[in-house]
Amino acid sequence: MSNTDEVVVNDRSLMTVGGIDVEVVRKEIKNLHLSVLPPEGKVRVAIPLQVTDERVRAAIVSKLAWIKQQREEFAKQPRQSKREMLDGETHYFFGRRYRLELIEQVGKPSIVIKGTKLQLRIPTGADLDKRLQVLNEWYREQLKQRLPALLNNWQQKIGVEAQSWGIKKMKTKWGSCNIEAKRIWLNLELAKKPPECLEYILVHELIHLLERKHNSRFRDYMNLYMPNWRLHRDTLNTSPLVHEEWKY
């Protein structure tokens, strides 16, 4: 998760260290940031413009054991099959598993949950893209309905206030926080995860309004306001990864 907005990328290159390909992204930033990205464990390092390749390589070498461990964890994590939006396909909503049921109808598309079925009611002939669009917009609306109460509750507990928030698809983050603007973004995929995962990410981003970095002070705040946050993090990290062909 990140606590800053995306900044301008000035240069991209590829570096191989210890047999691992690493994407090197030079940006107008102050510090080096190393990431292992889902779903396949792609390694990326973002660096300030003035940092030399030698320093980058040394930083990567010092983290090789951690990089390999993260990639192994991704490899073990279950994955959803490619979404075809057909009858009987498995979909998740707030941690529960549902079977898709397509119902062709005249009128506005909608989604209704009945028992263990997620009914997708769509116009006759709607293609895959349209079906996915309806599902994703429904997920977005479900998050929008749930978030205001959660946000109000946790802002009062923590003593901070976000000026704005939004939901969007994110490639590599569950959430982000722009501290200066006090703006929080949450990943649309959280609509598929257990409710405690959404709450954990929300709290995580609100804590960034108290502490920018993921340091001991940040963890102390997390322990204070959400003592079982590590359990929620583990639940999120072991839930099925979405099937995506991300292009970085």
HELIX and SHEET records of a PDB file:
HELIX    1   1 ASP A   53  SER A   62  1                                  10    
HELIX    2   2 LEU A   64  LYS A   76  1                                  13    
HELIX    3   3 LEU A  128  ILE A  158  1                                  31    
HELIX    4   4 LEU A  188  LYS A  192  5                                   5    
HELIX    5   5 PRO A  195  ILE A  207  1                                  13    
HELIX    6   6 SER A  216  TYR A  225  1                                  10    
HELIX    7   7 TRP A  229  THR A  238  1                                  10    
SHEET    1   A 4 VAL A   9  VAL A  17  0                                        
SHEET    2   A 4 ILE A  20  LYS A  27 -1                                        
SHEET    3   A 4 LYS A  42  PRO A  48  1                                        
SHEET    4   A 4 HIS A  33  LEU A  37 -1                                        
SHEET    1   B 4 THR A  90  PHE A  93  0                                        
SHEET    2   B 4 ARG A  96  GLU A 104 -1                                        
SHEET    3   B 4 LYS A 117  ILE A 122  1                                        
SHEET    4   B 4 SER A 110  LYS A 114 -1                                        
SHEET    1   C 3 SER A 164  LYS A 168  0                                        
SHEET    2   C 3 ARG A 183  ASN A 187  1                                        
SHEET    3   C 3 GLY A 175  ASN A 178 -1                                        
END                                                                             
